[in-house]
């Protein structure tokens, strides 16, 4: 669905995240995690606001522990930013709406190498 975070799995990660022409913010989360539930609606808002510029993907660490392990996720929520197949940054924990807005604004301003 356009403007909404997408759920990704081990099977879809390469296609949806690594092969994306736009930067992707991947939210490693779990339903039982209170800070994850706080960050979720903010990521939904930002996904809609930055539609076409920044994608949001969600990885449920309980369902996809191998993905969490592959990227060294030991605490949640963890946001990892991918651009052009590379991990270009991460944010561990919920740092508030402003930090997330700043992250998305920065990503939307940065041109991609393939542009």
Contact map, one row per residue, 1 for C-alpha under 8 A:
1111010000000000000000000000000000000000000000000000000000000000000000000000000000000000000000000000000000000000000
1111000000000000000000000000000000000000000000010010000000000000000000000000000000000000000000000000000000000000000
1111100000000000000000000000000000000000000100111110000000000000000000000000000000000000000000000000000000000000000
1111110000000000000000000000000000000000000100110000000100000000000000000000000000000000000000000000000000000000000
0011111000000000000000000000000000000000001100100000001111000000000000000000000000000000000000000000000000000000000
1001111100000000000000000000000000000000000000000000000111000000000000000000000000000000000000000000000000000000000
0000111110000000000000000000000000000000000000000000000011100000000000000000000000000000000000000000000000000000000
0000011111111001000000000000000000000000000000000000000011100000000000000000000000000000000000000000000000000000000
0000001111111000000000000000000000000000000000000000000000100001001000000000000000000000000000000000000000000000000
0000000111111100000000000000000000000000000000000000000000000001011000000000000000000000000000000000000000000000000
0000000111111100000000000000000000000000000000000000000000000000000000000000000000000000000000000000000000000000000
0000000111111111100000000000000000000000000000000000000000000000000000000000000000000000000000000000000000000000000
0000000111111111110000000000000000000000000000000000000000000000000000000000000000000000000000000000000000000000000
0000000001111111111000000000000000000000000000000000000000000000000000000000000000000000000000000000000000000000000
0000000000011111111100000000000000000000000000000000000000000000000000000000000000000000000000000000000000000000000
0000000100011111111100000000000000000000000000000000000000000000000000000000000000000000000000000000000000000000000
0000000000011111111100010000000000000000000000000000000010000000000000000000000001001000000000000000000000000000000
0000000000001111111100000000000000000000000000000000000000000000000000000000000001111100000000000000000000000000000
0000000000000111111110000000000000000000000000000000000000000000000000000000000000011000000000000000000000000000000
0000000000000011111111110000000000000000000000000000000000000000000000000000000000111000000000000000000000000000000
0000000000000000001111100000000000000000000000000000000000000000000000000000000000110000000000000000000000000000010
0000000000000000000111110000000000000000000000000001111000000000000000000000000000110000000000000000000000000001000
0000000000000000000111111000000000000000000000000000111000000000000000000000000011110000000000000000000000100000000
0000000000000000100101111100000000000000000000000000011110000000000000000000000011100000000000000000000000000000000
0000000000000000000000111110000000000000000000000000011110000000000000000000001111000000000000000000000000000000000
0000000000000000000000011111000000000000000000000000000111100000000000000000001111000000000000000000000000000000000
0000000000000000000000001111100000000000000000000000000111100000000000000000111100000000000000000000000000000000000
0000000000000000000000000111110000000000000000000000000001111000000100001001111100000000000000000000000000000000000
0000000000000000000000000011111010010000000000000000000001111000000000000001110000000000000000000000000000000000000
0000000000000000000000000001111110010000000000000000000000011100000000000001100000000000000000000000000000000000000
0000000000000000000000000000111111011000000000000000000000010000000000000000000000000000000000000000000000000000000
0000000000000000000000000000011111000000000000000000000000000000000000000000000000000000000000000000000000000000000
0000000000000000000000000000111111111000000000000000000000000000000000000001100000000000000000000000000000000000000
0000000000000000000000000000001111111100000000000000000000000000000000000000000000000000000000000000000000000000000
0000000000000000000000000000000011111110000000000000000000000000000000000001100000000000000011000000000000000000000
0000000000000000000000000000111011111111000000000000000000000000000000000001100000000000000001000000000000000000000
0000000000000000000000000000001011111111100000000000000000000000000000000000000000000000000000000000000000000000000
0000000000000000000000000000000001111111110000000000000000000000000000000000000000000000000001000000000000000000000
0000000000000000000000000000000000111111111000000000000000000000000000000000000000000000000001011000000000000000000
0000000000000000000000000000000000011111111100000000000000000000000000000000000000000000000000000000000000000000000
0000000000000000000000000000000000001111111110000000000000000000000000000000000000000000000000000000000000000000000
0000000000000000000000000000000000000111111111000000000000000000000000000000000000000000000000001001000000000000000
0000100000000000000000000000000000000011111111100000000100000000000000000000000000000000000000000001000000000000000
0011100000000000000000000000000000000001111111110000000000000000000000000000000000000000000000000000000000000000000
0000000000000000000000000000000000000000111111111000000000000000000000000000000000000000000000000000000000000000000
0000000000000000000000000000000000000000011111111100000000000000000000000000000000000000000000000000100100000000000
0011100000000000000000000000000000000000001111111110011100000000000000000000000000000000000000000000000000000000000
0111000000000000000000000000000000000000000111111110000000000000000000000000000000000000000000000000000000000000000
0010000000000000000000000000000000000000000011111110000000000000000000000000000000000000000000000000000000000000000
0010000000000000000000000000000000000000000001111111111000000000000000000000000000000000000000000000000100010000000
0110000000000000000000000000000000000000000000111111111000000000000000000000000000000000000000000000000000000000000
0000000000000000000001000000000000000000000000000111111000000000000000000000000000000000000000000000000000000000000
0000000000000000000001100000000000000000000000000111111000000000000000000000000000000000000000000000000000010000000
0000000000000000000001111000000000000000000000100111111100000000000000000000000000000000000000000000000100110000000
0000100000000000000001111000000000000000000000100111111110000000000000000000000000000000000000000000000000000000000
0001110000000000000000011110000000000000001000100000011111000000000000000000000000000000000000000000000000000000000
0000111100000000100000011110000000000000000000000000001111100000000000000000000000000000000000000000000000000000000
0000111100000000000000000111100000000000000000000000000111110000000000000000000000000000000000000000000000000000000
0000001110000000000000000111100000000000000000000000000011111001001000000000000000000000000000000000000000000000000
0000000000000000000000000001111000000000000000000000000001111111000000000000000000000000000000000000000000000000000
0000000000000000000000000001110000000000000000000000000000111111101100000000000000000000000000000000000000000000000
0000000000000000000000000000010000000000000000000000000000011111100000000000000000000000000000000000000000000000000
0000000000000000000000000000000000000000000000000000000000011111100000000000000000000000000000000000000000000000000
0000000011000000000000000000000000000000000000000000000000111111111100000000000000000000000000000000000000000000000
0000000000000000000000000000000000000000000000000000000000001111111110000000000000000000000000000000000000000000000
0000000001000000000000000000000000000000000000000000000000000001111111000000000000000000000000000000000000000000000
0000000011000000000000000000000000000000000000000000000000101001111111100000000000000000000000000000000000000000000
0000000000000000000000000001000000000000000000000000000000001001111111111100000000000000000000000000000000000000000
0000000000000000000000000000000000000000000000000000000000000000111111111100000000000000000000000000000000000000000
0000000000000000000000000000000000000000000000000000000000000000011111111000000000000000000000000000000000000000000
0000000000000000000000000000000000000000000000000000000000000000001111111000000000000000000000000000000000000000000
0000000000000000000000000000000000000000000000000000000000000000000111111100000000000000000000000000000000000000000
0000000000000000000000000001000000000000000000000000000000000000000111111111010000000000000000000000000000000000000
0000000000000000000000000000000000000000000000000000000000000000000110011111000000000000000000000000000000000000000
0000000000000000000000000000000000000000000000000000000000000000000000001111110000000000000110000000000000000000000
0000000000000000000000000001110010110000000000000000000000000000000000001111110000000000000110000000000000000000000
0000000000000000000000000011110010110000000000000000000000000000000000000011111000000000000111000000000000000000000
0000000000000000000000000011100000000000000000000000000000000000000000001011111100000000011110000000000000000000000
0000000000000000000000001111000000000000000000000000000000000000000000000000111110000000011100000000000000000000000
0000000000000000000000001111000000000000000000000000000000000000000000000000011111000011111000000000000000000000000
0000000000000000000000111100000000000000000000000000000000000000000000000000001111100011110000000000000000000000000
0000000000000000110000111100000000000000000000000000000000000000000000000000000111111111100000000000000000000000000
0000000000000000010111110000000000000000000000000000000000000000000000000000000011111111000000000000000000000001000
0000000000000000011111100000000000000000000000000000000000000000000000000000000001111100000000000000000000000001100
0000000000000000111100000000000000000000000000000000000000000000000000000000000001111110000000000000000000000000000
0000000000000000010000000000000000000000000000000000000000000000000000000000000001111111000000000000000000000000000
0000000000000000000000000000000000000000000000000000000000000000000000000000000111101111110000000000000000000000000
0000000000000000000000000000000000000000000000000000000000000000000000000000000111100111110000000000000000000000000
0000000000000000000000000000000000000000000000000000000000000000000000000000000111000011111000000000000000000000000
0000000000000000000000000000000000000000000000000000000000000000000000000000011110000011111100000000000000000000000
0000000000000000000000000000000000000000000000000000000000000000000000000000011100000000111110000000000000000000000
0000000000000000000000000000000000000000000000000000000000000000000000000011111000000000011111000000000000000000000
0000000000000000000000000000000000100000000000000000000000000000000000000011110000000000001111100000000000000000000
0000000000000000000000000000000000110110000000000000000000000000000000000000100000000000000111110000000000000000000
0000000000000000000000000000000000000000000000000000000000000000000000000000000000000000000011111111000000000000000
0000000000000000000000000000000000000010000000000000000000000000000000000000000000000000000001111111000000000000000
0000000000000000000000000000000000000010010000000000000000000000000000000000000000000000000000111111100000000000000
0000000000000000000000000000000000000000000000000000000000000000000000000000000000000000000000111111110000000000000
0000000000000000000000000000000000000000000000000000000000000000000000000000000000000000000000111111111000000000000
0000000000000000000000000000000000000000011000000000000000000000000000000000000000000000000000111111111100000000000
0000000000000000000000000000000000000000000001000000000000000000000000000000000000000000000000001111111110000000000
0000000000000000000000000000000000000000000000000000000000000000000000000000000000000000000000000111111111000000000
0000000000000000000000000000000000000000000000000000000000000000000000000000000000000000000000000011111111100000000
0000000000000000000000000000000000000000000001000100010000000000000000000000000000000000000000000001111111110000000
0000000000000000000000000000000000000000000000000000000000000000000000000000000000000000000000000000111111111000000
0000000000000000000000000000000000000000000000000000000000000000000000000000000000000000000000000000011111111100000
0000000000000000000000100000000000000000000000000000010000000000000000000000000000000000000000000000001111111100000
0000000000000000000000000000000000000000000000000100110000000000000000000000000000000000000000000000000111111110000
0000000000000000000000000000000000000000000000000000000000000000000000000000000000000000000000000000000011111110000
0000000000000000000000000000000000000000000000000000000000000000000000000000000000000000000000000000000001111111000
0000000000000000000000000000000000000000000000000000000000000000000000000000000000000000000000000000000000011111101
0000000000000000000001000000000000000000000000000000000000000000000000000000000000110000000000000000000000000111111
0000000000000000000000000000000000000000000000000000000000000000000000000000000000010000000000000000000000000011111
0000000000000000000010000000000000000000000000000000000000000000000000000000000000000000000000000000000000000001111
0000000000000000000000000000000000000000000000000000000000000000000000000000000000000000000000000000000000000011111
